[in-house]
Amino acid sequence: MRNLLRLKELTDALQDQSAALEAQVLSRTAALQHQANYDSLTGLPNRALFYETLERSLALAQGKQWQVAVLFVDLDQFKTVNDTLGHGVGDLLLQQVAERLVSCARMRDTVGRLGGDEFALLLLLETGRQGAATVAAKVQDVLRAPFELSGREVSVTAGVGITVYPEDGQDPDTLLKYADTAMYQAKRAGRDTFRFFTAQMNAEVLARVELETALCTAVRQEQFVLHYQSKVDLSRGRIVGMEALLRWGRPGHGLVSPATFIPALEESGLIVRVGSWSSTPPFGSSRPGGPPGSTRCRCRSTSPAASSSRATCRPTWCGPCSFTTCRPRRSSSS
């Protein structure tokens, strides 16, 4: 009898230990799942969970003929906050932004943090695109109020891009990509704005990608040329300067307008390399002297060498139709 009682006690103890161990495993599994699906800073669904939720919402909407909107939200001045006030304050800002965005959503909507200062809202629409516009305006309104961050008052705004299922796309990848495109267009239009995605936006993005790829090739293959335009002092009948104009002979397109390719050079960072190239001696080999009447001329460069507005040139000689050996350098007087 004693042995039976002892055996029962041991069995009960083992069952208790097994239950406690199972509870620990379940708790740790839940913690790992939470870490895998939720942002550790804001507690919002991360990119992976937001994507899965969007995927499920689209399947549900397809069966019920609903519309689904994705709002891509990107803060306008976040980098400035991080650089001036520190990453700790930046983290506080992201946490407060997350709270305000959640206040704009209904119970059936989803707010996620995609990374950095990028957030997204998933909306099930009853009133079509107008419902998405109403939420976007609400997002902008709640973000305009100053944030209290470690005793400092900080103001930020956001650019918002909007896509709507099924008009703009049928799958999560397309909707997120187009929402990002619309957000970029909103930022180009100015701070604190929102834009709906349009097919024209996508065409513009594709054209810009193609242009930047062609510019990389142009830099590598030196497809740029400089055209020089003389500046004449009519009172003295003498050439006193020149203007260097950057031109791009794009294969298959001819000369491309600087208004088209110079902004693309600036945004892609290629402008530094092109500016360096345009500052090299353009007039051939150096000559030790020049004919009587040789002068210093002033060269104004309109090539996009970052801040190259003017340069002082030291030509070996200047004539009415030819120049040699002009090495541009910054002018201290301009």
Residue, then its C-alpha position, 0 to 999 in steps of 0.5 A: m500500500r505504501n509503495l502504491l501511495r509513493l508511486k502516486e505521489l511521484t506520478d502527480a509530481l511528474q505531471d505537475q512538472s510536465a505541465a509547468l514545462e509545457a507552459q514555459v514552452l508555450s510562453r517562450t513560443a508565444a514570445l518568439q512569435h511576437q518578436a517575429n511578427y511585431d515591431s519591438l519599438t512600437g508594438l505594431p505589426n512589422r512588415a512581415l505580419f502586415y503583408e500577411t494581413l494584407e494578403r488575407s484581407l485581399a482574399l476576403a475582399q475578393g469574395k465579398q467584393w469589398q475595396v481595400a486601401v493601403l496608405f503608405v506613410d513616411l515622416d518628412q523631417f525624421k532624419t533631422v530629428n535623429d541628426t539633431l536630437g539623437h536616436g533616443v529622441g527619434d525612437l520616442l517620436l516613432q512611438q508617439v507617431a505609432e500611437r497617433l496612427v492607431s487612433c486614426a484606424r478602426m478596430r478592423d483596420t491594421v496599422g503597421r511599421l514597415g521599417g525606419d520612419e515608414f508606416a502603413l495602414l490597411l483599410l477595409l473600405e465601405t465608401g470607396r476612395q473617399g474613405a481612404a482620403t478621409v483617413a489620410a486627411k485625419v493622419q495628417d491632422v493628428l501628426r500636425a500637433p507638436f510632439e513632446l519629446s524629452g522636454r522638447e517640442v517637435s513638429v513633424t508632418a508626413g507624406v502619404g501615398i494611397t493605393v486601392y484594391p482592386e483598381d490599382g492592383q490585385d496582390p500585396d506586392t503591387l499595392l505596396k509598391y504603388a503606394d510607395t510610388a504615390m508617397y514619393q510623388a506626394k513628397r515631391a509635391g511638398r510636405d504634408t500632402f497625400r496622393f492617390f496612385t495613378a498609372q501616370m505615376n508608374a510610367e513616370v517612375l519607370a521612365r526615371v529608372e530608365l533615365e538614371t540607368a542611361l545616365c550611369t552608362a553615359v558617365r561610364q562611356e563619357q557621352f557628355v560634351l561641353h559646348y562653349q559660348s563666347k562672351v564679348d565686350l562690345s566696347r573693346g571688341r574683345i572676348v572676355g569670357m566664355e560659358a561652358l554648357l553641358r550637353w548629353g548626346r544620348p544614343g538613339h535620342g539625340l541631344v537631351s535637354p539639360a532640364t531633363f537630365i541635370p535634376a536626375l544627375e543631382e538626385s542620383g548623386l552622379i552630379v559629382r562625377v560629371g562635375s569633376w569630369s567637366s572641370t578637366p582641361p577641355f582645350g587640348s595640350s598646354r602651350p607655354g605662351g600666347p600671342p600678344g593681347s592674351t588675357r585672363c578670361r572669366c569662365r562661367s560653367t553651367s555644367p552641374a558641378a554641384s556648386s560650380s557657378r563660376a570659375t576663373c580660367r587661365p588660358t594660354w591665349c585667347g583669340p576670337c575663334s579659339f581657346t587653349t588650355c583652360r583649367p577652371r578653378r573657383s573664383s574668390s570673387s563670386 
